[in-house]
């Protein structure tokens, strides 16, 4: 089941949180810095990498002080303005593969818009990849798309209800 909820990504009840990140697992957007702050120093230490990660990959770390036990990092580019629909699609597919491997039941994620990739385009890719994956895989069984407001959640739920991206 895919559904949108309004709330704070740091406190949503889920097994894992998807986090758009740079190739060094830094927060991809300014808004994601608050997630890192909420996760605390243990999380920051746990996401430290020695070398640059591949664009379009995904990495799982502990959630630190978040409500979720794990964070699935979507490696989308070296900087916010380098994100494309192709890298988002590849990173989402890699993240969902990790969810299967880790048997993540519920995944919470934001609409991964950044730089040149607007929210509508990011949501289209997100829904396409989720629908294709969830037709053939048991994990995650639930995906919560977390938005900042109830109005945004209503708009996303309307797109989900349309059955097409």
Protein Blocks (a to p, Z undefined) as FASTA:
>chain_A
ZZddeddfklpccfbdcddddfkopafbfklmmmmmmnommlmmmmpcfbdcdehiacdd
dekjafbfbdcdddfbjbfklccfklmmmmmmmmmmmmmmnopabdcdddfdehjlcfkl
mmmmmmmmmmmmmmmpcbdfbdcdddfbfklmmmmmmmmmnopZZ
